[in-house]
């Protein structure tokens, strides 16, 4: 079974848009916009988006994909019109590694990474030698290091831009606060908070531990000019399609904004 057959088999509930071809060569406007999402937050938000879109005359079907079924592969192959589960750096890497030609149609929300502490109220209060946990994976380590840079804890190499690359401990050129940076798996950091002076915890794990970035974080990544804002991804040839603009407008609507703010109470933040 090839990759495309696997995608079709694993997501057998994907419905082809009526009256249109499902392959990437089709240029006709689809009558049904199939959007690949992951379960949880995205699934819940897209239930609201679907209602808003329906009221505006656009038929949208969120398709929940799990396991190894790739939402990007689905859009690339034409099994989906769009997906909503990733940020720009992840999409950039996928395009480079797999030869996709996918682009962002618009921003959705940010799940902010933040530093938390049981002992200190600000990063500036950390004493010399304090052990500070940061994620050991490239994407989230970059996010943590950018927060530390923005908070004046350290300097990163000149010219570093999170929109075009990642940063690691090797890119730290100066520690303005003489803390010890400890690399730890993201899934472990929330459970290790009592053993560290502070730790950068990914939103999903923080939420599971009862922590909310905007309420409990002692330093939270910025929303403005942040490459880690989640996006709606589509094929590059569809970037000017009217349905794509309508889809983004349905997402970036006031009912969706209010739902995100009320439902997630600052653990997920609208980026529109």
C-alpha positions as CSV (number, residue, x, y, z in Angstrom):
1,X,0.0,0.0,0.0
2,X,1.5,3.4,-1.0
3,X,1.3,6.5,1.2
4,X,-1.7,7.9,-0.6
5,X,-3.7,4.7,-0.2
6,X,-2.7,4.6,3.5
7,X,-4.1,8.1,3.9
8,X,-7.3,7.2,2.2
9,X,-7.7,4.0,4.2
10,X,-6.8,5.5,7.6
11,X,-9.1,8.4,7.1
12,X,-11.9,6.6,5.3
13,X,-14.4,9.1,6.5
14,X,-12.9,11.8,4.3
15,X,-15.7,12.9,1.9
16,X,-14.8,14.1,-1.6
17,X,-16.3,17.5,-2.4
18,X,-19.4,17.0,-4.5
19,X,-18.9,17.7,-8.2
20,X,-15.1,18.2,-8.0
21,X,-12.1,16.1,-8.4
22,X,-10.0,15.3,-5.3
23,X,-6.6,15.3,-7.0
24,X,-4.2,18.3,-6.8
25,X,-4.8,19.2,-10.4
26,X,-8.4,20.3,-9.9
27,X,-8.9,24.0,-10.0
28,X,-12.7,24.1,-9.6
29,X,-14.1,25.7,-6.4
30,X,-15.0,22.9,-4.0
31,X,-18.6,22.7,-2.7
32,X,-17.3,21.3,0.6
33,X,-14.2,22.6,2.3
34,X,-12.5,19.6,4.1
35,X,-10.2,20.8,6.9
36,X,-7.8,18.4,8.6
37,X,-7.5,18.9,12.3
38,X,-6.2,17.1,15.4
39,X,-8.5,16.2,18.2
40,X,-8.9,18.4,21.2
41,X,-8.6,22.2,21.0
42,X,-8.6,22.4,17.2
43,X,-11.6,20.1,16.9
44,X,-13.5,22.1,19.4
45,X,-12.8,25.4,17.8
46,X,-13.6,24.2,14.3
47,X,-17.1,23.2,15.4
48,X,-17.7,26.9,16.0
49,X,-16.0,27.9,12.8
50,X,-18.2,25.5,10.8
51,X,-21.3,27.1,12.2
52,X,-20.1,30.6,11.4
53,X,-19.1,29.5,7.9
54,X,-22.5,27.8,7.3
55,X,-24.3,31.0,8.2
56,X,-22.2,32.8,5.6
57,X,-22.9,30.2,2.9
58,X,-19.7,28.2,3.1
59,X,-19.8,24.4,3.7
60,X,-17.0,23.3,5.9
61,X,-16.3,19.8,7.3
62,X,-13.6,19.4,9.9
63,X,-11.9,16.0,9.6
64,X,-10.2,14.8,12.7
65,X,-7.0,12.9,11.9
66,X,-5.0,10.9,14.4
67,X,-1.9,8.8,14.6
68,X,0.4,8.7,11.5
69,X,-2.2,10.2,9.1
70,X,-0.6,13.5,8.1
71,X,-2.9,16.6,7.6
72,X,-0.2,18.1,5.4
73,X,-0.1,15.0,3.2
74,X,-3.9,15.2,2.9
75,X,-3.8,18.8,1.6
76,X,-0.9,18.1,-0.7
77,X,-2.7,15.1,-2.3
78,X,-6.0,17.0,-2.5
79,X,-7.8,14.7,0.0
80,X,-8.3,17.9,2.1
81,X,-8.6,21.5,1.0
82,X,-7.0,22.9,4.2
83,X,-5.6,21.9,7.6
84,X,-5.3,23.7,10.9
85,X,-2.9,22.2,13.4
86,X,0.6,23.7,13.0
87,X,2.7,26.8,13.1
88,X,4.9,28.2,10.3
89,X,8.3,26.7,11.3
90,X,6.7,23.2,11.3
91,X,5.1,23.8,7.9
92,X,8.4,25.2,6.6
93,X,10.2,22.0,7.6
94,X,7.5,19.8,6.1
95,X,7.7,21.7,2.8
96,X,11.5,21.3,2.7
97,X,11.6,17.6,3.8
98,X,8.6,16.4,1.7
99,X,8.4,18.7,-1.3
100,X,5.0,20.1,-0.4
101,X,3.9,23.5,-1.7
102,X,1.7,24.5,1.1
103,X,1.3,28.1,2.4
104,X,-0.4,29.9,5.3
105,X,-3.8,31.3,4.5
106,X,-4.2,33.0,7.9
107,X,-3.4,33.0,11.6
108,X,-5.6,31.2,14.1
109,X,-4.3,31.1,17.7
110,X,-1.2,30.8,19.8
111,X,-0.6,28.2,22.6
112,X,2.0,30.2,24.4
113,X,5.0,28.6,26.0
114,X,5.8,30.2,29.3
115,X,8.2,29.9,32.2
116,X,6.7,28.8,35.5
117,X,8.1,28.7,39.0
118,X,7.1,27.5,42.4
119,X,9.6,29.8,44.1
120,X,10.0,33.1,42.1
121,X,7.7,35.7,40.7
122,X,10.0,37.0,37.9
123,X,12.9,35.6,35.9
124,X,14.8,38.7,37.1
125,X,14.6,37.3,40.7
126,X,16.5,34.1,39.8
127,X,19.7,33.9,41.8
128,X,23.1,32.9,40.3
129,X,23.3,29.2,39.8
130,X,19.5,28.7,39.6
131,X,18.6,25.7,37.5
132,X,16.2,26.6,34.7
133,X,14.6,23.9,32.7
134,X,14.1,24.3,28.9
135,X,12.7,21.8,26.4
136,X,15.2,19.6,24.6
137,X,13.5,19.5,21.2
138,X,14.6,22.2,18.6
139,X,11.3,24.0,18.1
140,X,10.3,24.4,21.8
141,X,13.9,25.1,22.9
142,X,14.0,27.9,20.4
143,X,10.8,29.4,21.8
144,X,12.2,29.1,25.4
145,X,15.5,30.8,24.4
146,X,13.7,33.6,22.7
147,X,11.7,34.3,25.8
148,X,14.9,34.3,27.9
149,X,16.5,36.7,25.3
150,X,13.5,39.0,25.4
151,X,13.6,39.0,29.2
152,X,17.3,39.9,29.3
153,X,18.5,36.6,30.8
154,X,20.8,35.8,27.8
155,X,22.0,36.9,24.4
156,X,21.6,34.8,21.2
157,X,24.0,35.0,18.2
158,X,23.7,38.2,16.2
159,X,21.2,37.9,13.3
160,X,19.2,35.0,14.7
161,X,15.6,35.1,13.4
162,X,13.1,32.5,14.7
163,X,11.2,33.0,11.4
164,X,14.0,31.4,9.5
165,X,15.8,29.0,11.9
166,X,16.0,27.4,15.3
167,X,18.3,28.2,18.2
168,X,20.1,25.9,20.6
169,X,22.3,26.3,23.7
170,X,25.2,26.5,21.2
171,X,23.7,29.8,20.0
172,X,23.8,31.4,23.4
173,X,26.5,34.0,23.3
174,X,26.2,35.4,26.8
175,X,24.3,34.6,30.1
176,X,23.4,38.0,31.6
177,X,22.0,36.1,34.6
178,X,24.3,33.4,35.7
179,X,21.7,30.7,35.7
180,X,22.2,27.0,34.7
181,X,20.1,26.0,31.7
182,X,19.0,22.4,31.9
183,X,17.7,20.5,28.9
184,X,14.7,18.3,29.7
185,X,12.0,16.6,27.6
186,X,8.9,18.7,27.3
187,X,6.7,16.0,28.7
188,X,8.8,15.9,31.9
189,X,9.2,19.6,32.6
190,X,5.8,20.1,34.3
191,X,6.5,17.2,36.6
192,X,10.0,18.6,37.4
193,X,8.9,22.1,38.4
194,X,9.5,21.5,42.1
195,X,13.1,20.5,41.4
196,X,13.9,23.5,39.3
197,X,14.0,27.3,40.0
198,X,11.9,27.8,36.9
199,X,11.0,25.9,33.7
200,X,9.6,26.6,30.2
201,X,6.6,24.4,29.8
202,X,4.8,23.8,26.6
203,X,1.1,24.9,26.7
204,X,-0.5,21.4,26.4
205,X,1.6,20.0,29.3
206,X,1.1,23.1,31.4
207,X,-2.7,22.9,30.9
208,X,-2.7,19.3,32.1
209,X,-0.9,20.4,35.2
210,X,-3.4,23.1,35.9
211,X,-1.2,25.9,34.8
212,X,-2.3,28.7,32.5
213,X,0.4,30.9,30.8
214,X,-1.4,34.2,31.2
215,X,-2.3,33.5,34.8
216,X,0.6,31.5,36.2
217,X,3.5,32.2,34.0
218,X,6.3,34.4,35.2
219,X,7.4,35.1,31.6
220,X,5.2,34.4,28.5
221,X,6.3,34.5,24.9
222,X,5.0,37.4,22.9
223,X,2.1,37.1,20.5
224,X,3.3,39.8,18.2
225,X,5.8,38.8,15.4
226,X,5.7,35.3,16.6
227,X,6.4,32.5,14.1
228,X,4.8,30.0,16.4
229,X,1.3,31.3,15.9
230,X,-0.8,28.5,14.5
231,X,-2.1,28.8,10.9
232,X,-4.6,27.5,8.4
233,X,-2.5,25.8,5.6
234,X,-3.6,25.4,2.0
235,X,-2.0,24.5,-1.3
236,X,-0.1,27.5,-2.8
237,X,-2.2,27.4,-5.9
238,X,-5.3,28.1,-3.7
239,X,-3.9,31.1,-1.9
240,X,-6.0,33.6,-3.9
241,X,-9.1,31.4,-4.0
242,X,-12.3,33.1,-2.7
243,X,-13.2,30.1,-0.6
244,X,-9.8,30.3,1.2
245,X,-10.4,34.0,2.1
246,X,-13.9,33.1,3.3
247,X,-12.6,30.2,5.4
248,X,-10.1,32.4,7.1
249,X,-12.7,35.1,7.7
250,X,-15.0,32.5,9.3
251,X,-12.2,31.5,11.6
252,X,-11.2,35.1,12.4
253,X,-14.7,36.1,13.4
254,X,-16.0,37.5,16.7
255,X,-18.0,34.3,17.7
256,X,-14.8,32.2,17.3
257,X,-12.7,34.8,19.3
258,X,-15.2,34.8,22.1
259,X,-15.4,31.0,22.2
260,X,-11.6,30.7,22.5
261,X,-11.4,33.4,25.2
262,X,-14.2,31.9,27.3
263,X,-13.4,28.2,26.7
264,X,-9.6,28.3,27.3
265,X,-9.2,31.3,29.7
266,X,-5.8,32.3,28.4
267,X,-4.2,28.9,27.8
268,X,-5.1,29.5,24.1
269,X,-5.0,33.0,22.8
270,X,-6.6,34.3,19.5
271,X,-4.0,35.6,17.1
272,X,-6.4,37.7,15.1
